[in-house]
Amino acid sequence: MSQAADRARPNPVWLLVVVVMVGLAVAGPVIILRDQLADDTPAAPTAADGAQPVAAAAGGGGGTVKMAGLSFAPGTLTVARGATVVFDNDDTAPHTVTARSGGVDSGVLDPGKQFSLVVTDGFDYFCSIHPSMTAKIAVT
C-alpha cells in the first residue's frame, strides 16, 4: 500500500468548526458596520461648514453632547459657567467622558446611559476606550 492510502482522513467535524468560526469572524464586523450605517443621526457640522457652537440658553441652561458613530457631537460645546451638560451615549459601544487635565471621569457609560456635569471651566475631553474620540467644552 502507498503512504497516501495509509493516512487517516481528516475528521469532517473539524471542517464544520472552521466554517462556523470563519462565519462568526465575518459576521461581527458586518453587524457593527450595518448598525453604524443605519444610524440616522446626522454628522455634526464643522466650523468649515459655517456651524456655530451650541450656546447655552438664557438663564444658565446647558447643552447635550451625543456619543454616536464613535464620535462626540458637537465637537465643541459652548455653555455658560455653571451650566449642566448632559453626555448621552447613543452609540452601540460603551464610552467614557474623561478630561485630559483630570478632574472629570464619567466611568464607563454603556449604550443608552447618560452622564451629567455642572461645568465651571472649559476642558478638552476624550473617550478612554476609544482615544480617537475627542471634543471640547468651552465656557463663556
N, C-alpha and C positions, 0 to 999 in steps of 0.2 A: 504494500500500500504506500501511497505517497504521503508526504508530510501534510499536504493541504487536506487530505481526507481524514487525517488523524486529529486535526484541530477541532475543538468543540465550537459549535455555532454560538454567536452571542445571544444572550437571553433577550427576547423581544420586549420584556418589561422595561429594560434599560432604554430602549428606543422610545417607548412611551414616556418615560420620565424626562428624557432630554427634550422631547417635543413639548411637553407641558411646561417645563422651565423656560424654554425659549418663548413660548406664548405669553407667559407671565412677564418676562423681561421686556417684551414689546408692548404689552397691554398697559402697564403702569404709566410710562411716559405719554402714550397716546391718550389715556384718560385725562391726565393732567393738562395736556395741550388742549384737548377738547373743552375742558372746563374753563381754561383761561380765554380761549377764543369766544366762548359762549357768553362770557361776562359782558353784559351790556353797559357797564359803567364806562362812559367816555373818558379818554385820557385827559388829564388836566392840561389846559392851555398853558403855554410858556410865555415868558415876557416878550419873546420874539414875535409871538402871535398877537401881541397887544393886550395880554391879560393883566389885570390889576390884582394885587394881593387882596385876599378876603379881609375886609376891615371889620372890626368889632362894631356891633350895633350901639347906638347911643344908650347910655345907662349901664355900661360895663358888660354888655353881652360878650360872649366868647365866639368860638368857632368850632368846626368839626374837621378832623383830619381822617380821611378814609384810607385804609390799607387794602389794596386790591391790585392784582396783577403784579405782585412783587414790587410795589412802589407805594409811596405816600403821596396823597393828593389833598390839598395843593402842596407843591414843593416848598413854598414859603407862605406861612400864615401870619398875618399881622393883626395883633389884638391889642386892646388897651391893658395897661398894668392892672392886675387883679382879676382879669377875665378868666373864665373857666373854658378850657379847651378839652374837647372830648375826642379821643382816639378810638375809631371804630374799625374793628377787623372784619372787613367784608371779603377777605380772601379765603382760599381753600387751605391755606397753610397757617401755622401759628407764627406770631411775630412778637417783637418787643419794641418798646419805645425807650431808648437808652441815650441819655445826654452824653456828648463827647467829653464834656468837662466834669462829668459826675453829678451826683445830686438827684438825678431823675432816672428811675428804672421801673418800668411797669411790671416787670416779671413777664412770664410767657402769657400772651393773650391768644387763646385758642380761637378758631373761626367763630364769628358771631359775638365775641366778647368785646367789652369796651373798657377804657381807662380814662378817668377824668383827672385834670390837673389845673390848679389855680396858678396862673403864670404871673410872676413878679419881675422876671428878667428874661430877655431873649436867649435862645440857645440853639445850637446845632444838635441834631439827634440822628440816630441810625437804628436799624434792627440788628441786634447781636446775633440772631440766627442767620440773617441774610445781609451781611455787611454792605452790599452794594445799594441797599435801600437807605437813602439819606434824605433829610429835609431840614427845615429851619423854622423856628418860631421867632418872630420879631415883635417887640413891644414898643408901643408909642406912648 
